[in-house]
Amino acid sequence: MSFYLLEFTLAMAVEGKSEQKKLLIVGCGDIGNGLAELYLPQGWAVQGLRRNTAKLAPGITALAADVCDPASVAALGPLRADYVVVTLTPGGNKAEAYEAVFERGLANVLAAIAVPPKHIFFVSSTGVYAQANHDIIDETSETAPDRFSGRSLLNAEQAIAATAWSHSNIRFGGIYGSGRFFMLNKVLEGDCAPPQPLHYTNRIHRDDCVGFIAHLIDKAEAGGKLENCYVGVDDEAASIQDVQAWLAVQLGVTYASKGEPIARTGSKRCVNRRLRESGYTLKYPTFRDGFEPVLRAWRASTAKA
């Protein structure tokens, strides 16, 4: 190989390396690992920031830090990535835990990002809406959360927006999927919601959470315009009673309730207009579609027991 050809080859290698896309996932758990499994085979560099890095999928560059500890985050040095996905989880179900992660913890992360990413995605929740009368909800609906969890999430959304970076806050409904048997266990234990009052819920399969975020990353990478806010739910806002009654049939048990009041916030019907307008096609458009693989996984796990 001639000197000039060798020099050209090395230059191309360096150039190719410099163009490697970088994805930073803050709070890299189930959804983050799912994203990594999509982008690592494409040659992206994927960093996962979390306290316990042993739970990161193979191939992810581990960034061990506690977002609630500013010194821990600062020790990582300046953070740089083309795209940032923030998927934080509180350490408990109290106001202090939510504030620590979604307010102070997020602030620590944002302060550590050295240059504005091409786009930052924050995984939020439909809990920012407090409507309770079966209202139809979309991205333009009032956000006046009446619970500490919703207030902290809304504060986090506002902190993301305040950076003035290109961003999208994604308000996911209740996330379910294979390995998440909570709802099935409630039905099996005869602990379904009372038949009345009717209570609407909103949900999305874990695979669609991963798929939708990836769809938005790909769209941004292709130069497409993203909205600042999306409601991430499936196509059917069903009542909890309808969901549990259907599951009872699939499980071969009687729909039964202990008469406990529904410990859920509000009763609202969220619609996914912007999600659909973005061009994303849901893998599981209804709870019936999404619970089929959950039921299969549950049956497989019980068969082994």
C-alpha positions as a Python dict, from the first residue, in 0.01 Angstrom:
ca = {
    (1, 'M'): (0, 0, 0),
    (2, 'S'): (142, 338, -96),
    (3, 'F'): (206, 607, 161),
    (4, 'Y'): (-68, 827, 17),
    (5, 'L'): (-323, 546, 12),
    (6, 'L'): (-235, 455, 370),
    (7, 'E'): (-267, 818, 476),
    (8, 'F'): (-607, 842, 302),
    (9, 'T'): (-730, 520, 467),
    (10, 'L'): (-627, 639, 812),
    (11, 'A'): (-790, 976, 754),
    (12, 'M'): (-1114, 807, 651),
    (13, 'A'): (-1103, 588, 962),
    (14, 'V'): (-1056, 889, 1188),
    (15, 'E'): (-1332, 1075, 1008),
    (16, 'G'): (-1566, 777, 1039),
    (17, 'K'): (-1491, 751, 1410),
    (18, 'S'): (-1556, 1120, 1465),
    (19, 'E'): (-1895, 1084, 1297),
    (20, 'Q'): (-2009, 802, 1524),
    (21, 'K'): (-2348, 893, 1666),
    (22, 'K'): (-2370, 912, 2043),
    (23, 'L'): (-2674, 836, 2258),
    (24, 'L'): (-2677, 909, 2631),
    (25, 'I'): (-2948, 741, 2838),
    (26, 'V'): (-2987, 887, 3186),
    (27, 'G'): (-3144, 642, 3429),
    (28, 'C'): (-3084, 358, 3186),
    (29, 'G'): (-3328, 83, 3283),
    (30, 'D'): (-3564, -138, 3085),
    (31, 'I'): (-3655, 126, 2826),
    (32, 'G'): (-3296, 246, 2797),
    (33, 'N'): (-3164, -106, 2748),
    (34, 'G'): (-3426, -156, 2479),
    (35, 'L'): (-3305, 155, 2297),
    (36, 'A'): (-2944, 40, 2325),
    (37, 'E'): (-3035, -293, 2165),
    (38, 'L'): (-3162, -97, 1865),
    (39, 'Y'): (-2876, 150, 1824),
    (40, 'L'): (-2567, -50, 1919),
    (41, 'P'): (-2600, -277, 1610),
    (42, 'Q'): (-2617, 40, 1398),
    (43, 'G'): (-2272, 143, 1520),
    (44, 'W'): (-2387, 407, 1767),
    (45, 'A'): (-2197, 472, 2089),
    (46, 'V'): (-2448, 430, 2372),
    (47, 'Q'): (-2378, 549, 2724),
    (48, 'G'): (-2593, 443, 3018),
    (49, 'L'): (-2593, 650, 3334),
    (50, 'R'): (-2726, 484, 3648),
    (51, 'R'): (-2619, 385, 3998),
    (52, 'N'): (-2606, 8, 3940),
    (53, 'T'): (-2435, -33, 3605),
    (54, 'A'): (-2440, -414, 3635),
    (55, 'K'): (-2795, -399, 3496),
    (56, 'L'): (-2690, -234, 3170),
    (57, 'A'): (-2727, -431, 2848),
    (58, 'P'): (-2402, -561, 2692),
    (59, 'G'): (-2225, -303, 2478),
    (60, 'I'): (-2342, 3, 2671),
    (61, 'T'): (-2065, 227, 2803),
    (62, 'A'): (-2130, 245, 3177),
    (63, 'L'): (-2146, 578, 3358),
    (64, 'A'): (-2184, 500, 3727),
    (65, 'A'): (-2341, 792, 3913),
    (66, 'D'): (-2628, 887, 4140),
    (67, 'V'): (-2809, 1181, 3982),
    (68, 'C'): (-2914, 1296, 4329),
    (69, 'D'): (-2548, 1342, 4426),
    (70, 'P'): (-2401, 1640, 4235),
    (71, 'A'): (-2045, 1533, 4315),
    (72, 'S'): (-2118, 1188, 4171),
    (73, 'V'): (-2243, 1338, 3845),
    (74, 'A'): (-1962, 1596, 3829),
    (75, 'A'): (-1705, 1317, 3867),
    (76, 'L'): (-1811, 1187, 3526),
    (77, 'G'): (-1681, 1504, 3363),
    (78, 'P'): (-1864, 1694, 3088),
    (79, 'L'): (-2136, 1486, 2922),
    (80, 'R'): (-2165, 1499, 2543),
    (81, 'A'): (-2406, 1319, 2313),
    (82, 'D'): (-2601, 1376, 1994),
    (83, 'Y'): (-2920, 1261, 2165),
    (84, 'V'): (-3008, 1239, 2532),
    (85, 'V'): (-3294, 1029, 2672),
    (86, 'V'): (-3385, 1090, 3036),
    (87, 'T'): (-3572, 801, 3200),
    (88, 'L'): (-3550, 865, 3571),
    (89, 'T'): (-3713, 657, 3846),
    (90, 'P'): (-3777, 785, 4200),
    (91, 'G'): (-3638, 594, 4496),
    (92, 'G'): (-3977, 574, 4666),
    (93, 'N'): (-4337, 685, 4652),
    (94, 'K'): (-4302, 999, 4861),
    (95, 'A'): (-4278, 1363, 4765),
    (96, 'E'): (-3917, 1384, 4883),
    (97, 'A'): (-3812, 1099, 4655),
    (98, 'Y'): (-3978, 1255, 4350),
    (99, 'E'): (-3831, 1597, 4421),
    (100, 'A'): (-3484, 1451, 4474),
    (101, 'V'): (-3479, 1277, 4136),
    (102, 'F'): (-3702, 1479, 3902),
    (103, 'E'): (-3608, 1823, 4028),
    (104, 'R'): (-3267, 1832, 4194),
    (105, 'G'): (-3131, 1520, 4022),
    (106, 'L'): (-3237, 1636, 3678),
    (107, 'A'): (-3081, 1975, 3745),
    (108, 'N'): (-2750, 1803, 3822),
    (109, 'V'): (-2762, 1615, 3493),
    (110, 'L'): (-2853, 1919, 3284),
    (111, 'A'): (-2568, 2116, 3443),
    (112, 'A'): (-2324, 1840, 3344),
    (113, 'I'): (-2417, 1837, 2975),
    (114, 'A'): (-2133, 2025, 2809),
    (115, 'V'): (-2295, 2122, 2479),
    (116, 'P'): (-2661, 2122, 2372),
    (117, 'P'): (-2755, 1786, 2220),
    (118, 'K'): (-2935, 1768, 1887),
    (119, 'H'): (-3241, 1669, 2086),
    (120, 'I'): (-3323, 1571, 2444),
    (121, 'F'): (-3614, 1343, 2532),
    (122, 'F'): (-3768, 1338, 2878),
    (123, 'V'): (-3986, 1043, 2976),
    (124, 'S'): (-4276, 1196, 3167),
    (125, 'S'): (-4622, 1067, 3252),
    (126, 'T'): (-4992, 1131, 3197),
    (127, 'G'): (-4987, 1192, 3573),
    (128, 'V'): (-4930, 1561, 3493),
    (129, 'Y'): (-5304, 1572, 3416),
    (130, 'A'): (-5549, 1581, 3707),
    (131, 'Q'): (-5875, 1562, 3509),
    (132, 'A'): (-6111, 1311, 3669),
    (133, 'N'): (-6445, 1314, 3486),
    (134, 'H'): (-6362, 1088, 3190),
    (135, 'D'): (-6225, 1397, 3012),
    (136, 'I'): (-6060, 1357, 2672),
    (137, 'I'): (-5697, 1462, 2710),
    (138, 'D'): (-5429, 1558, 2459),
    (139, 'E'): (-5108, 1762, 2460),
    (140, 'T'): (-5300, 2091, 2475),
    (141, 'S'): (-5504, 1999, 2784),
    (142, 'E'): (-5451, 2181, 3113),
    (143, 'T'): (-5172, 2048, 3335),
    (144, 'A'): (-5261, 2116, 3697),
    (145, 'P'): (-5151, 1801, 3881),
    (146, 'D'): (-5298, 1755, 4225),
    (147, 'R'): (-5047, 1493, 4343),
    (148, 'F'): (-4680, 1536, 4431),
    (149, 'S'): (-4571, 1292, 4161),
    (150, 'G'): (-4742, 1487, 3884),
    (151, 'R'): (-4610, 1817, 4016),
    (152, 'S'): (-4249, 1695, 4019),
    (153, 'L'): (-4283, 1555, 3668),
    (154, 'L'): (-4429, 1881, 3542),
    (155, 'N'): (-4145, 2072, 3708),
    (156, 'A'): (-3900, 1842, 3530),
    (157, 'E'): (-4071, 1905, 3195),
    (158, 'Q'): (-4042, 2278, 3255),
    (159, 'A'): (-3673, 2244, 3345),
    (160, 'I'): (-3612, 2062, 3017),
    (161, 'A'): (-3798, 2335, 2826),
    (162, 'A'): (-3605, 2607, 3010),
    (163, 'T'): (-3277, 2486, 2859),
    (164, 'A'): (-3405, 2617, 2523),
    (165, 'W'): (-3258, 2302, 2368),
    (166, 'S'): (-3449, 2108, 2107),
    (167, 'H'): (-3658, 1877, 2325),
    (168, 'S'): (-3960, 1651, 2355),
    (169, 'N'): (-4141, 1568, 2677),
    (170, 'I'): (-4317, 1233, 2632),
    (171, 'R'): (-4612, 1172, 2864),
    (172, 'F'): (-4646, 797, 2872),
    (173, 'G'): (-4948, 623, 3019),
    (174, 'G'): (-4916, 318, 3244),
    (175, 'I'): (-4635, 103, 3107),
    (176, 'Y'): (-4688, -272, 3094),
    (177, 'G'): (-4527, -562, 2912),
    (178, 'S'): (-4375, -907, 2941),
    (179, 'G'): (-4243, -977, 3289),
    (180, 'R'): (-4479, -719, 3442),
    (181, 'F'): (-4747, -937, 3599),
    (182, 'F'): (-4893, -693, 3851),
    (183, 'M'): (-5229, -660, 3676),
    (184, 'L'): (-5257, -1035, 3617),
    (185, 'N'): (-5188, -1103, 3984),
    (186, 'K'): (-5459, -859, 4089),
    (187, 'V'): (-5713, -1044, 3875),
    (188, 'L'): (-5593, -1386, 3994),
    (189, 'E'): (-5620, -1276, 4357),
    (190, 'G'): (-5979, -1155, 4311),
    (191, 'D'): (-5869, -798, 4374),
    (192, 'C'): (-6026, -633, 4069),
    (193, 'A'): (-6172, -284, 4071),
    (194, 'P'): (-6534, -261, 4189),
    (195, 'P'): (-6779, -252, 3894),
    (196, 'Q'): (-6864, 109, 3985),
    (197, 'P'): (-6763, 381, 3953),
    (198, 'L'): (-6631, 334, 3600),
    (199, 'H'): (-6267, 438, 3588),
    (200, 'Y'): (-6080, 503, 3263),
    (201, 'T'): (-5711, 426, 3242),
    (202, 'N'): (-5442, 481, 2982),
    (203, 'R'): (-5157, 249, 2899),
    (204, 'I'): (-4880, 170, 2654),
    (205, 'H'): (-4673, -141, 2602),
    (206, 'R'): (-4307, -124, 2697),
    (207, 'D'): (-4206, -217, 2343),
    (208, 'D'): (-4402, 79, 2208),
    (209, 'C'): (-4229, 310, 2456),
    (210, 'V'): (-3896, 197, 2313),
    (211, 'G'): (-4026, 200, 1958),
    (212, 'F'): (-4174, 547, 1978),
    (213, 'I'): (-3861, 707, 2128),
    (214, 'A'): (-3650, 536, 1861),
    (215, 'H'): (-3891, 658, 1594),
    (216, 'L'): (-3848, 1016, 1715),
    (217, 'I'): (-3469, 985, 1729),
    (218, 'D'): (-3464, 853, 1374),
    (219, 'K'): (-3699, 1126, 1261),
    (220, 'A'): (-3479, 1396, 1417),
    (221, 'E'): (-3170, 1237, 1263),
    (222, 'A'): (-3338, 1255, 922),
    (223, 'G'): (-3407, 1627, 969),
    (224, 'G'): (-3772, 1595, 1061),
    (225, 'K'): (-3950, 1833, 1295),
    (226, 'L'): (-4046, 1704, 1638),
    (227, 'E'): (-4309, 1840, 1876),
    (228, 'N'): (-4210, 1962, 2221),
    (229, 'C'): (-4469, 1736, 2383),
    (230, 'Y'): (-4629, 1400, 2305),
    (231, 'V'): (-4891, 1191, 2483),
    (232, 'G'): (-4767, 832, 2464),
    (233, 'V'): (-5064, 597, 2495),
    (234, 'D'): (-5224, 329, 2281),
    (235, 'D'): (-5532, 373, 2064),
    (236, 'E'): (-5792, 275, 2322),
    (237, 'A'): (-5857, 442, 2656),
    (238, 'A'): (-6036, 153, 2828),
    (239, 'S'): (-6183, 135, 3174),
    (240, 'I'): (-5992, -64, 3433),
    (241, 'Q'): (-6306, -275, 3468),
    (242, 'D'): (-6299, -369, 3097),
    (243, 'V'): (-5929, -456, 3113),
    (244, 'Q'): (-5962, -673, 3420),
    (245, 'A'): (-6281, -842, 3298),
    (246, 'W'): (-6105, -937, 2972),
    (247, 'L'): (-5802, -1066, 3164),
    (248, 'A'): (-6027, -1271, 3392),
    (249, 'V'): (-6167, -1451, 3087),
    (250, 'Q'): (-5819, -1516, 2948),
    (251, 'L'): (-5701, -1648, 3285),
    (252, 'G'): (-6011, -1859, 3337),
    (253, 'V'): (-6110, -1698, 3667),
    (254, 'T'): (-6414, -1508, 3789),
    (255, 'Y'): (-6406, -1129, 3793),
    (256, 'A'): (-6406, -1058, 4166),
    (257, 'S'): (-6351, -749, 4378),
    (258, 'K'): (-6269, -700, 4744),
    (259, 'G'): (-6457, -373, 4730),
    (260, 'E'): (-6148, -161, 4778),
    (261, 'P'): (-6175, 188, 4625),
    (262, 'I'): (-5967, 252, 4314),
    (263, 'A'): (-5631, 391, 4422),
    (264, 'R'): (-5568, 573, 4094),
    (265, 'T'): (-5546, 935, 3997),
    (266, 'G'): (-5832, 1077, 3796),
    (267, 'S'): (-6034, 911, 3523),
    (268, 'K'): (-5934, 1047, 3187),
    (269, 'R'): (-5920, 933, 2826),
    (270, 'C'): (-5588, 1028, 2669),
    (271, 'V'): (-5557, 1039, 2292),
    (272, 'N'): (-5239, 985, 2090),
    (273, 'R'): (-5303, 1219, 1798),
    (274, 'R'): (-4947, 1357, 1781),
    (275, 'L'): (-4794, 1012, 1818),
    (276, 'R'): (-4989, 894, 1513),
    (277, 'E'): (-4923, 1214, 1319),
    (278, 'S'): (-4550, 1160, 1375),
    (279, 'G'): (-4575, 851, 1156),
    (280, 'Y'): (-4531, 594, 1431),
    (281, 'T'): (-4731, 271, 1406),
    (282, 'L'): (-4807, 105, 1737),
    (283, 'K'): (-4699, -256, 1778),
    (284, 'Y'): (-4979, -305, 2031),
    (285, 'P'): (-5263, -62, 1955),
    (286, 'T'): (-5498, -195, 2228),
    (287, 'F'): (-5462, -356, 2569),
    (288, 'R'): (-5585, -686, 2421),
    (289, 'D'): (-5300, -687, 2169),
    (290, 'G'): (-5046, -593, 2433),
    (291, 'F'): (-5154, -835, 2704),
    (292, 'E'): (-5139, -1138, 2470),
    (293, 'P'): (-4756, -1164, 2493),
    (294, 'V'): (-4777, -1086, 2866),
    (295, 'L'): (-5016, -1376, 2912),
    (296, 'R'): (-4790, -1605, 2708),
    (297, 'A'): (-4489, -1507, 2922),
    (298, 'W'): (-4691, -1561, 3241),
    (299, 'R'): (-4807, -1906, 3127),
    (300, 'A'): (-4451, -1999, 3038),
    (301, 'S'): (-4326, -1886, 3381),
    (302, 'T'): (-4596, -2078, 3567),
    (303, 'A'): (-4531, -2391, 3360),
    (304, 'K'): (-4169, -2391, 3479),
    (305, 'A'): (-4264, -2344, 3845),
}
